[in-house]
Amino acid sequence: MSLLKGTRVTWLGHATVLTQLPNGVNLLIDPFIEHNPKFPKGFELPEKIDYILLTHAHMDHTADALPVAKKHKSTIVAMVELAGYMGAKGAASPIGINLGGAVELPGVSVVMVEAKHSSSIQEGDQILYMGVAAGLILTIEDGPVLYHAGDTSAFRDMEVIRELYAPDIAMLPIGGHYTMGPKEAALAVRYLQPKSILPIHWGTFPALKGTPQELAKLLNDPESVAIISPGEVLEV
């Protein structure tokens, strides 16, 4: 049986991931669509997006959160400060959580874990800080444990994430410049020990030079790295 056990994971370029649960609940992580040069042309989101999960506030992770939430009647789940901001901008009943905290959604427990990054939104000439950046652990009922690391460097407490949650699939940024690159991501894999890795946050812009092939060369199990194109479904 597939490691995914009926869960469908579609990478939509950059850090945007659509996760469709066996019970029919659809989750969209870090929606970056309209201005994302790697968003697959012609791809249509499902009519129903139940929840939008945000790792942090930077525009390449939140630019389409409000439009998608309004169109698809989605509930936004984010760091408390970011959730409050989204609510003030028109999101209906956003859910704010914080590091170590969890929210129980139909068919999945979502836990917010540490990431090493900044988190802000620009409004005109102002930079508004929105709490801290985070990663997300999705423990799917009768299914796999997914870890979306958001934007981060490698850090030793990824071992704590492994001990607490034992993610089966790790979605790790590998582009470099703003996040860890392949070398650092390889260390993160050693800390986390997932069964499969979905590289994210690479190839979107010229500065993001890291590639899945570079990461694979650095691992004892290169076949654990999923090399897929935006719009393709993860198969493990």
ABEGO torsion letter per residue (X at the ends): XBAAGGBBBBBAEEABBBBBBAAGBBBBBGBBAAABAABBBGBBBBABBABBBBABABAAAAAAAAAAAAAAGBBBBBBAAAAAAAAAAGBBGBBBBBBGBBBBBBGBBBBBBBBBBBBBBBBEABBBBBEBBBBBBBBBBGBBBBBBAEBBBBBAAAAAAAAAAGBABBBBBAAEGABBBAAAAAAAAAAAGBABBBBBGBGABAABABBAAAAAAABABAAABBBBBBGBBBBX
